[in-house]
Amino acid sequence: MSFKRYISSNRIAIIAAATVCLFSVVLTILLKPTLWKDWFTITGVIIQFFGSYWLFRFLINRFVDDRIKLIYKSIYTQKKSRADFLKKHREDGLSGVEQEVQHWLEKREVELETMKEQEAYRREFLGNVSHELKTPVFNIQGYISTLLDGAIDDPNVNRNYLERTEVSIERMISIINDLEVISRLENNQIVPQYNHFDLEPLIKEIFDDFEMKAKEHDVDFAFRNKTQGTPMVYADNRQIKQVISNLVENSIRYLNENEPYIKITIYDMHKKIFVEVADNGMGISENDIPRVFERFYRADKARAREKSGSGLGLAIVKHILKAHNQNITVRSTLNKGTTFSFTLDKFNS
């Protein structure tokens, strides 16, 4: 049996009162033994016992209550009166206080770990934003400075530098716009506007949008409908178009130079449509796969610096599908290609 079970104001008060009475009795016997046989003395000892008991009990309770109140003040987040603290202490006892303190400590440990993770994430995010914006800003500064130093009068240089400046400005605008989209998605300010639509013409429309880039990189587009019917889905068609467009653009950015292709396949999955966007590009290492949907994360930073883009496309994809209560997964092997897979709710008329 643990010692703390014996700790109570009643037990301590009884022991203290008994000790005082015992001391009084011994002192009385030593001074005048005959008084011990007097009923008046015995009555006085009894009164002294109960008086001492109530006095010690009051003092102990007061002491404990003050300490308990301080403990509750330390762990509670809501303002409460002394009566509220004491009522809870009376109901739960010391064991209840111990449990609450233990629960509070465990909760604080979890919060501290979460705060540390969030702080590390914020530091990394700010560093990434600074890095992504620094390149176009420095480029713009260099081009403008060169033009102001006299190159603006050279027809062989001025237009070229102005066009490069425009490209850097467009990249900055792209980063800022994508950051705004992610922020609004995370704060539930962009809510999917659900409607039913055929997924097949949407994918063909996306291929048409990337036709020029496909010719530029000599990439083949392929589409396979394995649903044995019309792939009608229930989702926000504009957001789903952005999801597939971002995945196609990502594949183009990391294409394999040897007969590159991008293939989109859709499957029937009972109540859902399963979509795959596959390529035979550079691929992603196994260690990088868990982080590909993080903002600004580059699986191959050396090669990524040579590629355009905000570095936020896959993060936007994940947030849009999360808003649709859908998941996205990735399978990839270095130098063999990457496949992104996600689901959409099937529309049943």
Phi, psi and chi 1 to 4 in degrees:
 res  aa     phi    psi   chi1   chi2   chi3   chi4
   1 MET       -  129.9 -172.6  176.4  -66.0      -
   2 SER   -74.6  154.1   62.0      -      -      -
   3 PHE   -65.4  -32.9  176.2   72.3      -      -
   4 LYS   -65.1  -19.2   68.6 -180.0 -179.0 -178.8
   5 ARG   -70.2  -23.3  -68.4 -170.3   59.8 -178.7
   6 TYR   -83.9  -13.7  -73.2  102.8      -      -
   7 ILE   -80.4  109.4  -60.3  176.1      -      -
   8 SER  -154.5  154.5   70.8      -      -      -
   9 SER   -63.2  -34.4   58.6      -      -      -
  10 ASN   -63.9  -49.4  -71.6  -28.6      -      -
  11 ARG   -62.3  -45.0  -70.7 -168.2  178.4   95.2
  12 ILE   -64.6  -41.1  -64.0  174.5      -      -
  13 ALA   -64.4  -41.1      -      -      -      -
  14 ILE   -62.8  -46.2  -69.8  171.8      -      -
  15 ILE   -62.7  -43.8  -66.2  171.1      -      -
  16 ALA   -65.5  -44.0      -      -      -      -
  17 ALA   -64.4  -41.5      -      -      -      -
  18 ALA   -63.9  -38.0      -      -      -      -
  19 THR   -64.1  -43.5  -58.5      -      -      -
  20 VAL   -62.6  -45.3  170.6      -      -      -
  21 CYS   -64.1  -42.0  -70.4      -      -      -
  22 LEU   -61.6  -41.6 -179.2   61.6      -      -
  23 PHE   -62.8  -41.2  177.6   77.9      -      -
  24 SER   -64.3  -43.3  -61.5      -      -      -
  25 VAL   -62.8  -47.2  169.5      -      -      -
  26 VAL   -61.4  -41.6  171.4      -      -      -
  27 LEU   -65.8  -39.7 -174.9   61.9      -      -
  28 THR   -64.2  -43.4  -59.6      -      -      -
  29 ILE   -64.0  -41.2  -67.5  174.0      -      -
  30 LEU   -66.8  -37.9  -69.4  174.7      -      -
  31 LEU   -79.7  -46.0  -66.8  176.3      -      -
  32 LYS  -151.5   92.0 -161.9  170.2 -176.5 -179.8
  33 PRO   -57.8  -29.5  -22.9   33.7      -      -
  34 THR   -69.8  -22.7   57.1      -      -      -
  35 LEU   -65.4  -24.2  -73.1  177.0      -      -
  36 TRP   -65.7  -24.0  178.3 -117.7      -      -
  37 LYS   -85.5   -3.7  -61.6  179.6 -179.1 -179.8
  38 ASP   -84.3  130.2 -170.0   -7.3      -      -
  39 TRP   -62.9  -27.7  -78.6  103.4      -      -
  40 PHE   -65.6  -38.9  178.0   78.0      -      -
  41 THR   -67.6  -43.1  -56.6      -      -      -
  42 ILE   -62.1  -43.6  -63.8  173.9      -      -
  43 THR   -61.7  -40.8  -56.1      -      -      -
  44 GLY   -62.1  -38.6      -      -      -      -
  45 VAL   -64.8  -41.9  171.3      -      -      -
  46 ILE   -63.0  -45.7  -65.7  173.3      -      -
  47 ILE   -61.8  -40.8  -66.9  173.5      -      -
  48 GLN   -62.0  -39.4 -177.0 -174.2   42.3      -
  49 PHE   -60.7  -52.0  172.4   79.7      -      -
  50 PHE   -67.9  -37.2  -75.9  104.7      -      -
  51 GLY   -63.2  -44.5      -      -      -      -
  52 SER   -64.2  -39.5  -60.5      -      -      -
  53 TYR   -58.4  -51.9  165.4   76.8      -      -
  54 TRP   -66.5  -35.6  -72.7  110.3      -      -
  55 LEU   -66.4  -48.2  176.5   61.6      -      -
  56 PHE   -64.3  -39.0  -78.7  120.4      -      -
  57 ARG   -62.6  -42.3 -171.2  172.0 -175.8  -86.1
  58 PHE   -63.3  -46.3  170.5   78.3      -      -
  59 LEU   -65.2  -41.1  -66.3  174.8      -      -
  60 ILE   -65.9  -46.6  -67.6  167.9      -      -
  61 ASN   -60.2  -40.4  -79.5  -22.5      -      -
  62 ARG   -63.2  -43.8 -178.0   76.8 -176.6 -157.4
  63 PHE   -63.3  -48.3  176.6   81.2      -      -
  64 VAL   -64.3  -43.6  172.5      -      -      -
  65 ASP   -60.7  -40.6  -71.5  -15.0      -      -
  66 ASP   -63.7  -40.8  -73.1  -17.2      -      -
  67 ARG   -70.1  -40.7  -63.6  -57.5  179.9  -85.4
  68 ILE   -62.7  -40.0  -65.5  -62.6      -      -
  69 LYS   -60.3  -40.2 -177.9 -178.9   70.4  172.8
  70 LEU   -66.4  -37.5  -68.2  177.0      -      -
  71 ILE   -63.8  -48.0  -67.1  173.9      -      -
  72 TYR   -62.7  -37.8  -81.0  130.5      -      -
  73 LYS   -62.9  -31.3  -80.1 -173.3  174.5 -177.1
  74 SER   -74.6  -31.7  -60.5      -      -      -
  75 ILE  -104.8  -15.9   65.6  176.4      -      -
  76 TYR   -85.4  146.8  -84.5   14.1      -      -
  77 THR  -101.4  -12.9   56.9      -      -      -
  78 GLN  -104.0  145.9  -65.6 -179.0  -20.8      -
  79 LYS   -76.0  127.9 -170.8  174.9  180.0   63.4
  80 LYS  -132.3  157.6  -67.3  179.8  179.4  -68.3
  81 SER   -84.2  167.2   65.6      -      -      -
  82 ARG   -59.2  -38.0  175.7 -176.0  173.6   84.8
  83 ALA   -62.0  -37.9      -      -      -      -
  84 ASP   -65.4  -43.3  -67.6  -29.6      -      -
  85 PHE   -61.2  -46.9  -70.4  127.6      -      -
  86 LEU   -66.8  -37.7  -62.6 -176.4      -      -
  87 LYS   -61.2  -45.1  179.5 -178.9  178.5 -177.1
  88 LYS   -65.6  -38.8 -174.9  160.9 -174.6   61.3
  89 HIS   -63.7  -41.9  169.9   47.2      -      -
  90 ARG   -63.1  -37.6  -63.1  -75.0 -172.0  -91.4
  91 GLU   -75.1  -41.6  -68.4  174.3   -8.4      -
  92 ASP   -94.8  -26.9  -61.4  -17.8      -      -
  93 GLY    73.2 -176.6      -      -      -      -
  94 LEU   -65.8  -33.5  -69.7  176.7      -      -
  95 SER   -64.6  -37.6   60.0      -      -      -
  96 GLY   -64.8  -39.6      -      -      -      -
  97 VAL   -62.3  -44.7  176.6      -      -      -
  98 GLU   -60.3  -42.7 -177.0 -177.3   15.5      -
  99 GLN   -64.2  -41.6  -69.5  176.4    2.3      -
 100 GLU   -65.3  -41.5  -73.9 -147.9   40.0      -
 101 VAL   -63.7  -41.5  171.1      -      -      -
 102 GLN   -63.4  -44.3 -176.3   63.8   31.9      -
 103 HIS   -62.1  -40.8  175.9   70.7      -      -
 104 TRP   -63.9  -42.0  178.2   81.2      -      -
 105 LEU   -63.8  -43.4  -71.4  172.3      -      -
 106 GLU   -63.1  -41.4  -67.5  172.2   -4.4      -
 107 LYS   -64.4  -41.4 -173.4  177.8  178.5 -178.8
 108 ARG   -64.2  -38.4  -69.7  -69.1   83.8   77.2
 109 GLU   -62.8  -43.1  -72.1  178.7    2.4      -
 110 VAL   -63.4  -43.7  172.4      -      -      -
 111 GLU   -63.9  -39.8  -71.1  179.3   -6.9      -
 112 LEU   -64.5  -42.4  -76.1  173.2      -      -
 113 GLU   -63.2  -41.9  -72.1  -61.4  -39.4      -
 114 THR   -63.3  -42.6  -57.1      -      -      -
 115 MET   -63.7  -38.5  -71.3  174.5   64.1      -
 116 LYS   -64.2  -42.6  -71.7  178.9 -178.6  177.3
 117 GLU   -64.2  -44.4  -67.6  175.3    1.0      -
 118 GLN   -65.0  -38.1  -69.7  176.7  -14.9      -
 119 GLU   -64.7  -42.6 -178.9   63.2   25.2      -
 120 ALA   -63.6  -40.5      -      -      -      -
 121 TYR   -64.8  -41.3  179.8   75.6      -      -
 122 ARG   -64.1  -42.4  -80.3 -166.0  -65.6  -91.6
 123 ARG   -61.5  -44.0  -75.7 -162.3  -58.8  -92.4
 124 GLU   -65.4  -40.6 -176.4  178.5    0.7      -
 125 PHE   -64.4  -46.1  173.6   68.5      -      -
 126 LEU   -62.5  -39.4  -71.3  174.0      -      -
 127 GLY   -63.0  -40.6      -      -      -      -
 128 ASN   -66.5  -44.1  -72.4  -26.1      -      -
 129 VAL   -59.6  -45.7  171.9      -      -      -
 130 SER   -59.8  -42.8  174.3      -      -      -
 131 HIS   -66.3  -44.2  174.1   76.1      -      -
 132 GLU   -67.2  -36.2  -66.0  -65.6  -27.6      -
 133 LEU   -82.5  -25.2  -69.1  175.6      -      -
 134 LYS   -63.9  -41.4 -178.1  167.3   60.6  178.1
 135 THR   -61.1  -54.4  -59.0      -      -      -
 136 PRO   -64.1  -35.7   20.0  -30.8      -      -
 137 VAL   -63.1  -46.2  167.8      -      -      -
 138 PHE   -65.4  -36.5  -76.3  174.6      -      -
 139 ASN   -62.3  -46.7  -73.0  -18.1      -      -
 140 ILE   -61.3  -44.2  -67.0  170.3      -      -
 141 GLN   -60.2  -43.0 -176.5 -175.7   37.0      -
 142 GLY   -65.2  -44.4      -      -      -      -
 143 TYR   -64.4  -45.3  -61.7  144.0      -      -
 144 ILE   -64.1  -43.6  -61.4  -74.7      -      -
 145 SER   -61.2  -42.2  -63.9      -      -      -
 146 THR   -63.2  -41.9  -57.1      -      -      -
 147 LEU   -64.3  -42.3  -68.7  170.6      -      -
 148 LEU   -68.1  -27.5  -69.3  174.8      -      -
 149 ASP   -77.3    0.8  -72.5  -18.8      -      -
 150 GLY   129.8  -17.0      -      -      -      -
 151 ALA   -66.7  -16.6      -      -      -      -
 152 ILE   -64.3  -22.5 -166.6  169.7      -      -
 153 ASP   -89.3   -4.6  -62.9  -39.0      -      -
 154 ASP   -95.6  109.0 -173.9  -14.5      -      -
 155 PRO   -62.8  -20.3   22.9  -31.9      -      -
 156 ASN   -80.7  -11.4  -64.1  -38.1      -      -
 157 VAL  -119.4  -42.3  173.9      -      -      -
 158 ASN   -58.2  -47.4   53.8   16.5      -      -
 159 ARG   -66.5  -38.5 -174.9  173.1 -176.6   83.6
 160 ASN   -61.5  -43.8 -177.2   26.2      -      -
 161 TYR   -70.4  -34.8  -85.4   27.9      -      -
 162 LEU   -66.6  -38.5  -73.5  173.7      -      -
 163 GLU   -66.4  -39.8  -71.5  175.0  -10.8      -
 164 ARG   -64.8  -39.2  -67.5 -176.9 -177.0 -177.0
 165 THR   -60.8  -41.4  -59.5      -      -      -
 166 GLU   -62.5  -39.0 -176.7 -178.2   25.8      -
 167 VAL   -63.4  -43.1  170.4      -      -      -
 168 SER   -65.7  -38.7  -65.4      -      -      -
 169 ILE   -65.5  -41.1  -68.9  173.0      -      -
 170 GLU   -63.2  -36.0  -72.9  176.3   -7.7      -
 171 ARG   -67.1  -42.0 -175.2 -179.9  178.3 -168.0
 172 MET   -61.0  -44.0  -72.2  178.8   61.6      -
 173 ILE   -61.8  -40.2  -67.5  173.0      -      -
 174 SER   -62.1  -43.8  174.4      -      -      -
 175 ILE   -62.5  -46.9  -67.7  172.1      -      -
 176 ILE   -64.0  -43.1  -67.0  169.1      -      -
 177 ASN   -63.5  -42.6  -72.4  -21.1      -      -
 178 ASP   -67.2  -37.7  -74.7  -10.4      -      -
 179 LEU   -62.4  -39.7  -79.7  171.9      -      -
 180 GLU   -65.3  -41.3 -177.6 -177.8    7.4      -
 181 VAL   -61.7  -46.3  169.4      -      -      -
 182 ILE   -62.9  -43.6  -72.0 -179.9      -      -
 183 SER   -60.1  -42.4  177.0      -      -      -
 184 ARG   -69.7  -35.2  -66.0  177.6   64.6 -168.7
 185 LEU   -66.8  -43.3  -76.3  167.2      -      -
 186 GLU   -65.9  -30.5  -71.6 -179.9  -22.6      -
 187 ASN   -95.1   13.8  -67.0  -53.2      -      -
 188 ASN    57.1   32.1  -63.2  -40.4      -      -
 189 GLN   -88.1  -16.8  -65.7  177.1   -7.1      -
 190 ILE  -112.2  105.9  -60.6  179.5      -      -
 191 VAL  -104.8  132.9 -179.7      -      -      -
 192 PRO   -56.8  133.1  -23.4   33.6      -      -
 193 GLN   -98.2   95.4  -57.5  -61.7  -45.8      -
 194 TYR   -71.0  139.0  -72.8   92.5      -      -
 195 ASN  -156.7  166.2   53.6   77.7      -      -
 196 HIS  -100.6  138.9   60.5  -83.2      -      -
 197 PHE  -156.4  161.0   59.6   93.8      -      -
 198 ASP   -84.5  125.0 -172.0  -13.3      -      -
 199 LEU   -73.6  -29.4 -160.6   55.6      -      -
 200 GLU   -62.9  -51.7 -175.7  169.5  -14.9      -
 201 PRO   -64.2  -28.9   17.9  -29.5      -      -
 202 LEU   -64.2  -43.2  178.6   69.5      -      -
 203 ILE   -66.7  -40.6  -66.6  172.4      -      -
 204 LYS   -65.1  -35.1  -68.7 -179.3  178.2  178.3
 205 GLU   -64.2  -39.1 -179.8 -177.1  -21.8      -
 206 ILE   -65.4  -42.1  -67.7  170.1      -      -
 207 PHE   -59.7  -39.5  -78.2  165.8      -      -
 208 ASP   -63.7  -38.7  -69.6  -20.7      -      -
 209 ASP   -63.0  -32.2  -67.4  -19.2      -      -
 210 PHE   -99.7   16.0  -75.1   95.1      -      -
 211 GLU   -60.5  -43.9 -177.1  178.8    1.8      -
 212 MET   -64.2  -43.7  -64.3  -60.2  -64.1      -
 213 LYS   -65.6  -35.7  -79.4 -168.8  175.5 -178.5
 214 ALA   -63.9  -42.5      -      -      -      -
 215 LYS   -67.3  -38.1  -70.8 -178.6  178.6  178.6
 216 GLU   -62.2  -37.4 -179.8 -177.5  -13.2      -
 217 HIS  -102.6    4.9  -65.8   86.0      -      -
 218 ASP    55.3   46.1 -164.4   26.4      -      -
 219 VAL  -104.3  141.7   57.9      -      -      -
 220 ASP   -95.6  131.8  -70.4  -31.1      -      -
 221 PHE   -97.6  141.4  -76.3  149.5      -      -
 222 ALA  -139.6  143.0      -      -      -      -
 223 PHE  -132.0  134.7  171.4   69.5      -      -
 224 ARG  -129.5  123.2  -60.7  -73.7 -176.3  -87.9
 225 ASN  -104.7  106.4  179.5    3.5      -      -
 226 LYS  -109.0   25.8  -63.4 -169.0  175.9 -176.8
 227 THR   -89.9   -9.0   63.3      -      -      -
 228 GLN    57.2   43.0  -62.8 -179.5  -12.6      -
 229 GLY   170.6 -166.0      -      -      -      -
 230 THR   -86.5  120.1  -57.2      -      -      -
 231 PRO   -78.7   77.9   29.2  -33.1      -      -
 232 MET   -83.5  126.9  -62.9  -65.7  -66.6      -
 233 VAL  -122.0  161.4  -64.2      -      -      -
 234 TYR  -116.6  101.6 -172.7   64.7      -      -
 235 ALA  -164.2 -175.7      -      -      -      -
 236 ASP   -88.3  108.4 -173.9  -40.6      -      -
 237 ASN   -63.9  -34.2   58.8  -20.9      -      -
 238 ARG   -67.1  -42.3  -68.5 -174.6  -59.5  105.5
 239 GLN   -70.4  -37.7  -68.7 -172.6    5.5      -
 240 ILE   -68.4  -34.5  -61.9  -53.3      -      -
 241 LYS   -62.5  -39.9 -178.8  177.7  179.8 -179.8
 242 GLN   -65.7  -38.6 -175.5  174.3    8.7      -
 243 VAL   -59.3  -53.1  165.5      -      -      -
 244 ILE   -67.7  -38.5  -60.1  175.1      -      -
 245 SER   -61.7  -43.3  -64.2      -      -      -
 246 ASN   -63.2  -38.5  -75.1    5.7      -      -
 247 LEU   -69.0  -40.4  -67.1  175.9      -      -
 248 VAL   -65.2  -44.2  170.1      -      -      -
 249 GLU   -62.4  -39.1 -173.9  174.1   10.2      -
 250 ASN   -63.4  -40.1 -173.7   76.6      -      -
 251 SER   -65.3  -40.6  -66.5      -      -      -
 252 ILE   -63.4  -37.4  -68.6  175.7      -      -
 253 ARG   -65.5  -29.9 -170.0  171.8  -63.6  121.9
 254 TYR  -121.3   44.4  -63.4   99.6      -      -
 255 LEU   -73.2  155.2  -79.7  172.2      -      -
 256 ASN   -85.6  135.9 -170.8  -27.6      -      -
 257 GLU   -72.9  -14.2  -65.1  179.9   -2.3      -
 258 ASN   -97.5  100.8 -176.8   24.2      -      -
 259 GLU    49.1   62.2  -62.3 -178.0   -4.2      -
 260 PRO   -70.4  146.7   27.5  -35.1      -      -
 261 TYR  -146.7  155.8   70.5   81.4      -      -
 262 ILE  -130.6  124.6  -62.9  173.4      -      -
 263 LYS  -125.1  128.9 -179.9  172.8   65.4  176.1
 264 ILE  -111.2  126.7  -61.8 -179.9      -      -
 265 THR  -126.7  137.4  -50.3      -      -      -
 266 ILE  -120.7  140.6   54.1  177.0      -      -
 267 TYR  -126.6  154.5  -57.8   86.9      -      -
 268 ASP   -86.5  125.5 -166.8  -39.0      -      -
 269 MET  -128.6   60.6 -147.0  174.3  118.7      -
 270 HIS    60.2  -97.9 -170.5   43.5      -      -
 271 LYS   -92.4    3.3  -66.1 -176.6  178.3 -179.0
 272 LYS  -132.9  162.4  -66.8 -178.6 -178.5  -68.4
 273 ILE  -107.0  128.5  -63.7  -66.1      -      -
 274 PHE  -100.2  125.1 -173.5   80.5      -      -
 275 VAL  -116.0  133.2 -176.2      -      -      -
 276 GLU  -123.2  133.1  -80.4 -169.1  -13.7      -
 277 VAL  -118.9  109.4 -179.6      -      -      -
 278 ALA  -119.2  150.2      -      -      -      -
 279 ASP  -144.7  171.4   63.4   57.5      -      -
 280 ASN  -114.8   41.3   63.0  -22.7      -      -
 281 GLY   -84.7 -151.4      -      -      -      -
 282 MET   -64.2  -30.1  -63.4  177.7  179.7      -
 283 GLY    80.0  173.2      -      -      -      -
 284 ILE  -129.6  137.8  -53.4  167.5      -      -
 285 SER   -69.5  157.1   70.2      -      -      -
 286 GLU   -61.4  -35.0 -173.0  174.8   -6.3      -
 287 ASN   -70.8  -27.6  -68.0  -26.3      -      -
 288 ASP   -87.2  -20.3  -71.1  -39.1      -      -
 289 ILE   -54.9  -43.4  -74.3  177.5      -      -
 290 PRO   -63.8  -15.3  -21.8   33.8      -      -
 291 ARG  -111.7    4.0  -58.5 -168.6   61.9 -174.3
 292 VAL   -65.3  -21.8  -67.0      -      -      -
 293 PHE   -92.7    4.0  -65.0  105.7      -      -
 294 GLU   -76.2  150.1  -67.0 -179.0   14.1      -
 295 ARG   -64.6  129.2  -69.8  178.2  -76.0 -168.2
 296 PHE    68.5    6.7  -63.9  117.7      -      -
 297 TYR   -74.0  130.5 -173.8   75.3      -      -
 298 ARG  -114.5  119.9  -50.6  -76.3 -168.2  176.5
 299 ALA   -65.7  -40.2      -      -      -      -
 300 ASP  -124.0   93.5 -170.2  -28.8      -      -
 301 LYS   -65.1  -32.9  -65.6  177.7  175.0   57.6
 302 ALA   -65.3  -46.3      -      -      -      -
 303 ARG   -78.4  -27.8  -73.3 -174.5  -70.3 -176.9
 304 ALA   -66.3  -29.1      -      -      -      -
 305 ARG   -64.0  -24.9  -79.4 -165.7  -70.9  -93.3
 306 GLU   -84.2   -8.3  -56.5  171.4    1.4      -
 307 LYS  -100.2  148.0  -49.2  -64.1 -180.0 -179.5
 308 SER   -83.2  174.0   61.0      -      -      -
 309 GLY   117.9  158.7      -      -      -      -
 310 SER   -83.6  -16.7   66.2      -      -      -
 311 GLY    79.8   12.8      -      -      -      -
 312 LEU  -118.5   -0.2  -63.1  166.2      -      -
 313 GLY   -58.7  -47.5      -      -      -      -
 314 LEU   -71.3  -32.0  -66.7 -179.1      -      -
 315 ALA   -64.0  -40.2      -      -      -      -
 316 ILE   -65.0  -40.9  -69.0  174.8      -      -
 317 VAL   -56.7  -48.9  165.2      -      -      -
 318 LYS   -61.3  -43.5 -179.0  179.9  178.9 -179.5
 319 HIS   -67.7  -38.4  -80.8   87.9      -      -
 320 ILE   -64.6  -46.0  -71.1  176.3      -      -
 321 LEU   -68.1  -33.3  -68.9  174.2      -      -
 322 LYS   -64.1  -39.1 -176.3  178.4  178.4 -179.0
 323 ALA   -64.7  -26.3      -      -      -      -
 324 HIS   -88.4    4.0  -79.1   75.2      -      -
 325 ASN    61.1   38.5  -64.8  -43.1      -      -
 326 GLN  -122.3  161.6  -53.4  -65.0  -25.4      -
 327 ASN  -113.9  155.8  -65.9  -41.2      -      -
 328 ILE  -130.2  139.8 -177.5  167.5      -      -
 329 THR  -127.3  164.6   57.9      -      -      -
 330 VAL  -137.6  136.1   54.8      -      -      -
 331 ARG  -122.5  134.6  -51.6 -171.5  -52.3  -83.3
 332 SER  -158.7  152.0 -174.0      -      -      -
 333 THR  -137.1  134.9  -56.6      -      -      -
 334 LEU   -55.7  131.9  -81.5  175.1      -      -
 335 ASN    64.9   12.3  -58.9  -43.3      -      -
 336 LYS  -121.6  -22.8  -70.5 -172.3  176.8 -179.4
 337 GLY   128.3  175.1      -      -      -      -
 338 THR  -137.6  144.2  -57.8      -      -      -
 339 THR  -129.6  121.4  -61.2      -      -      -
 340 PHE  -100.2  133.8  -71.2   95.0      -      -
 341 SER  -129.2  137.0  -53.0      -      -      -
 342 PHE  -149.8  165.4   63.7   91.9      -      -
 343 THR  -116.0  156.3   57.5      -      -      -
 344 LEU  -136.6  147.7  -66.9  171.6      -      -
 345 ASP   -68.0  133.4  -71.9  -28.7      -      -
 346 LYS   -77.8  142.1 -172.8 -170.9  -63.9 -175.5
 347 PHE   -90.1  125.0  175.6   74.5      -      -
 348 ASN  -115.6  110.5  -65.8  -46.7      -      -
 349 SER   -74.6      -   56.3      -      -      -
